[in-house]
Amino acid sequence: MDREVIEQKLESLRRCLQRIQEKCPPSSETLGRDVDLQDILALNLTRAIQLCVDIGAHLIAGKDTPPPATMGQTFDVLAELGCINTELAIRMKKTLGFRNIAVHNYEAINWQIVHAIATSHLTDFKEFAQAVIQKTGL
């Protein structure tokens, strides 16, 4: 495990979450009308999710376990290894649905959901970061 890589990714995650908090409007209706805010929130949420997957993959690579076949399995393996708890793994896997929609444009983004993530679920990312810090001793 390269501590410096994990530290850099955690710092990037912190900046993404800070940007989301700074730019999230008070209502989903405002977000639905402002394409600049939509871009800022969607990009930073997507980055935050990807950073968590990358951190997880990096932690798993240092263990004697097969690599996960999917991004979602990354969180399952982290839970199996005791890096995060099962409940957090489930919540983190749910974020991948948003990521896939945003990155692959499977369907129109629901800005109410984005607003809900930005106002009520950033704690999942913070909990993930804290678990990584505790597990790695950073």
C-alpha positions, 0 to 999 in steps of 0.5 A: 500500500502506497500511503502517499497515493492514498493521502493524495486521493483522500485530499482530492476527496476532501476537496470534492466534498468541500466544493459540493457543500459550497456550491449546493443551492438550498433547493433542488428546484434551484439546482434544476434550473442552474446548469453551472451548479449542475455541472459543479455538483455532478462532476464533484460527486462523480469524482468523489465516488470514483476516488472512493472506488480507487482508494478501495482498489488500492487497499485491496491490491495490497491484500491477499485477495482476488481483485473485485470484478466490479466497482460495487464489489470493491466496497463488498471486499472492503467490508469483508476485509474489515476496512469498512462496515457492511452498512457503509458498503451498501450505502457506497454501492448505491452511489455507483448508480448516480455515477453510472448515470452521470458518466454514461448518460444512461438517462437524464439526471434527477436533480432532486436525487443529486440535491438529496445526495449533496445535502444528506449523504456526504457523510457517507463519503466522510465516514468512508474517508475516516474508516480508511484513515483509521485502517491505514493509520494515516 
